[in-house]
């Protein structure tokens, strides 16, 4: 409780300082020169249908990744254990490792998330949408500083996400897609129980620091989601949800309805993905005990 109170007091102090700083003549000139947005020539406008679907699938997979990660960290004994078949392309001289059904579920969802991510990257670069989330000028840095100051001063920077993201959003999406996601994948590959324990490259890479980085990356994703949802709600929820779920720039209720339906579907899958249900699926790929 004391930590929460201290954090709120500290945040309030920062807001007051930012509201004072933003009135200084030099800072006023800085914000006028760098309003927080970098316009990119030839960048596409709007959100195509495939991007709306990708957004929904990422919500789904990230929610399930968090759910399965929490199951792995649970102290309860897993009700089932899985051992994959040692056949085909994955044949190895070492015996495959047995894993809990929670770990198998986590790895399976990871694979779906990675495949969806590969499709996303391909579509991103074939449609030109990459111009919206990849910095193309160093001006993005002073503009990001300007936008951060405006946010902290509670004076939201002027933005139109249908046309372009502000510089903080651009950098956040860039880091999420091209830095955090690859780190999560690479560290997850090292930590995966799918590999035989005696593989030489497994022994060569120490587990503890890799696990720390993997968990830190998960925390980054959770923090990103919290701020993302906060900004969606606080900067025009109807318009933002229309862009994210309905692919239009209006302020109607379609996006909100679709968002609720999407969250209902995520919660339904969350609840249905029990160890009993997962064990039946896992039997298609190996031995479940």
C-alpha positions in Angstrom: 0.0 0.0 0.0 2.8 2.4 0.9 4.5 1.6 -2.4 1.3 2.4 -4.3 0.8 5.7 -2.5 4.5 6.6 -3.0 4.2 5.8 -6.7 1.1 8.0 -7.1 2.8 10.9 -5.2 5.8 10.6 -7.4 3.7 10.5 -10.6 1.8 13.6 -9.4 5.1 15.4 -8.8 6.3 14.5 -12.3 3.1 15.7 -13.9 3.4 19.1 -12.1 7.0 19.4 -13.2 6.2 18.5 -16.8 3.3 21.0 -16.8 5.8 23.7 -15.7 8.5 22.7 -18.1 6.3 22.7 -21.1 5.5 26.4 -20.5 9.2 27.5 -20.8 9.9 29.4 -24.0 12.7 27.1 -25.1 10.5 24.1 -24.6 7.5 25.8 -26.4 9.8 26.3 -29.4 11.0 22.7 -29.2 7.5 21.3 -29.2 6.6 23.6 -32.1 9.6 22.3 -34.1 9.0 18.7 -33.0 5.2 18.2 -32.4 5.6 14.5 -31.8 4.8 13.1 -35.2 7.0 12.4 -38.2 5.2 12.4 -41.5 6.4 9.6 -43.8 5.9 10.1 -47.6 4.1 7.2 -49.4 3.1 5.6 -46.1 -0.3 3.8 -46.5 -3.4 5.3 -44.8 -5.8 3.3 -42.8 -5.9 -0.3 -41.5 -6.6 -3.1 -44.0 -8.7 -6.1 -42.9 -5.7 -8.4 -42.6 -4.2 -6.0 -40.0 -7.5 -6.1 -38.0 -7.3 -10.0 -38.0 -3.7 -9.9 -37.0 -4.4 -7.6 -34.1 -7.2 -10.0 -32.8 -5.0 -13.1 -33.2 -2.1 -11.4 -31.3 -4.5 -10.6 -28.5 -5.6 -14.2 -28.5 -2.2 -15.8 -28.5 -0.7 -13.3 -26.0 -3.5 -14.0 -23.6 -3.0 -17.8 -23.9 0.8 -17.4 -23.6 0.3 -15.6 -20.3 -2.2 -18.2 -19.1 0.0 -21.1 -19.9 3.0 -19.4 -18.4 1.1 -18.9 -15.2 0.2 -22.6 -15.3 3.8 -23.6 -15.7 4.8 -21.5 -12.6 2.1 -23.1 -10.5 3.3 -25.4 -7.7 0.6 -28.0 -8.4 1.5 -31.3 -10.0 0.4 -31.3 -13.7 -2.4 -33.8 -14.3 -0.8 -35.1 -17.5 2.7 -35.4 -19.0 3.5 -35.4 -22.7 6.4 -37.1 -24.6 6.7 -36.5 -28.3 7.2 -39.2 -30.9 10.8 -39.6 -31.9 10.1 -39.9 -35.6 10.4 -38.1 -39.0 12.2 -34.8 -39.2 12.6 -34.6 -35.4 14.3 -37.9 -35.0 17.4 -37.7 -32.7 19.8 -40.1 -31.2 18.8 -38.9 -27.7 15.6 -39.7 -26.1 13.0 -36.8 -26.2 12.2 -35.2 -23.0 9.0 -35.6 -21.1 7.2 -32.4 -20.3 4.1 -31.4 -18.4 0.9 -30.8 -20.3 1.1 -27.1 -19.3 4.6 -26.8 -21.0 3.3 -28.6 -24.1 0.3 -26.1 -24.3 2.6 -23.2 -23.8 5.0 -24.4 -26.6 2.0 -25.1 -28.9 0.6 -21.6 -28.5 4.1 -20.2 -29.0 4.3 -22.0 -32.4 1.0 -20.6 -33.5 2.1 -17.1 -32.4 5.3 -17.4 -34.3 3.6 -18.6 -37.5 1.1 -15.8 -37.2 4.0 -13.4 -36.6 5.8 -14.6 -39.8 2.6 -14.0 -41.8 2.3 -10.6 -40.2 5.9 -9.6 -41.2 5.4 -10.8 -44.8 2.1 -8.8 -45.1 3.7 -5.8 -43.4 6.5 -5.5 -46.0 4.4 -6.5 -49.1 1.7 -3.9 -48.4 3.9 -1.0 -47.3 2.5 -1.0 -43.8 6.0 -1.3 -42.4 6.4 2.4 -43.1 4.0 3.1 -40.2 6.1 1.3 -37.5 9.7 1.4 -38.7 11.6 4.7 -38.1 12.9 6.1 -41.3 14.4 9.4 -39.9 16.4 10.4 -36.8 13.7 13.0 -36.3 11.7 10.3 -34.6 13.8 10.7 -31.4 13.2 14.4 -30.6 9.6 13.9 -31.7 9.3 11.0 -29.2 10.8 13.2 -26.5 8.3 15.9 -27.3 5.3 13.5 -27.3 6.5 12.0 -24.0 6.6 15.4 -22.4 3.2 16.3 -23.7 1.7 13.0 -22.4 3.3 13.6 -19.0 2.0 17.1 -18.9 -1.5 15.7 -19.6 -1.6 17.7 -22.8 -2.1 14.8 -25.3 -0.1 15.4 -28.6 -2.2 15.9 -31.7 -2.4 12.6 -33.5 -4.3 10.8 -36.2 -3.4 7.1 -36.0 -5.5 6.5 -39.2 -2.8 8.4 -41.1 0.3 8.0 -38.9 1.3 7.1 -35.4 3.0 9.6 -33.1 6.7 8.9 -32.5 6.3 7.2 -29.2 3.7 4.8 -30.7 6.0 4.2 -33.7 9.0 3.3 -31.5 6.9 1.2 -29.1 5.5 -0.9 -32.0 8.9 -1.1 -33.6 10.5 -2.4 -30.4 7.6 -4.8 -29.8 7.7 -6.3 -33.3 11.3 -6.3 -34.2 13.1 -6.5 -30.8 11.0 -7.9 -28.0 9.3 -10.6 -30.2 12.5 -12.0 -31.6 14.1 -12.0 -28.1 11.1 -13.9 -26.7 11.3 -16.4 -29.5 15.1 -17.0 -29.3 15.1 -17.3 -25.5 12.0 -19.5 -25.6 13.8 -21.9 -28.1 16.6 -22.3 -25.6 14.3 -22.9 -22.6 12.0 -25.3 -24.5 11.7 -28.8 -23.1 11.2 -30.1 -26.7 14.9 -30.6 -27.1 16.7 -33.6 -25.7 18.6 -32.6 -22.5 21.9 -33.9 -23.8 22.1 -31.7 -26.9 25.5 -29.9 -26.9 24.1 -26.5 -27.7 21.7 -26.8 -24.8 24.6 -27.3 -22.4 26.6 -24.5 -24.0 24.0 -21.8 -23.3 23.4 -21.2 -19.6 19.7 -21.4 -18.6 19.4 -18.9 -15.8 20.3 -15.7 -17.7 18.2 -16.8 -20.6 15.2 -17.4 -18.4 15.6 -14.0 -16.8 15.6 -12.3 -20.2 12.6 -14.4 -21.3 10.6 -13.4 -18.2 11.7 -9.8 -18.5 10.4 -9.8 -22.1 7.1 -11.2 -20.9 6.9 -8.3 -18.4 7.6 -5.9 -21.3 4.7 -7.2 -23.3 2.4 -6.9 -20.3 3.5 -3.3 -19.6 3.0 -2.5 -23.3 -0.5 -3.9 -23.3 -1.4 -1.9 -20.2 -0.3 1.4 -21.7 -1.8 0.4 -25.1 -5.2 -0.2 -23.6 -5.0 3.0 -21.5 -4.3 5.1 -24.5 -7.0 3.4 -26.6 -9.5 4.3 -23.9 -8.3 7.8 -23.1 -7.8 9.1 -26.6 -11.2 8.3 -28.2 -12.3 4.7 -27.5 -15.0 4.5 -30.2 -12.7 5.8 -33.0 -9.7 3.7 -31.9 -11.8 0.5 -31.7 -13.2 1.2 -35.1 -9.7 1.4 -36.5 -8.5 -1.6 -34.7 -11.4 -4.0 -35.2 -13.7 -2.6 -37.9 -11.1 -1.1 -40.3 -12.8 2.3 -40.5 -12.1 5.9 -39.2 -15.6 6.5 -37.9 -16.9 7.0 -34.4 -19.8 4.5 -34.6 -20.4 1.5 -32.3 -19.3 -1.3 -34.7 -15.7 -1.4 -33.4 -16.8 -1.5 -29.8 -19.2 -4.4 -30.5 -16.6 -6.3 -32.4 -14.1 -5.7 -29.6 -16.5 -7.1 -27.1 -17.1 -10.2 -29.3 -13.3 -10.6 -29.7 -12.7 -10.5 -26.0 -15.6 -12.9 -25.4 -14.0 -15.3 -27.8 -10.6 -15.0 -26.1 -12.2 -15.7 -22.7 -14.1 -18.7 -24.1 -10.9 -20.2 -25.5 -9.1 -19.3 -22.2 -11.8 -21.3 -20.2 -12.1 -24.2 -22.6 -8.3 -24.8 -22.8 -8.3 -27.1 -19.8 -5.6 -29.9 -19.3 -8.3 -32.5 -20.1 -9.1 -30.9 -23.5 -5.5 -30.2 -24.3 -4.4 -33.8 -23.5 -6.8 -35.1 -26.2 -5.2 -32.8 -28.7 -1.7 -33.7 -27.5 -2.3 -37.4 -28.1 -2.2 -36.6 -31.8 1.4 -35.7 -31.6 2.8 -38.0 -28.9 2.3 -40.0 -25.8 0.2 -38.6 -22.9 0.4 -40.1 -19.5 
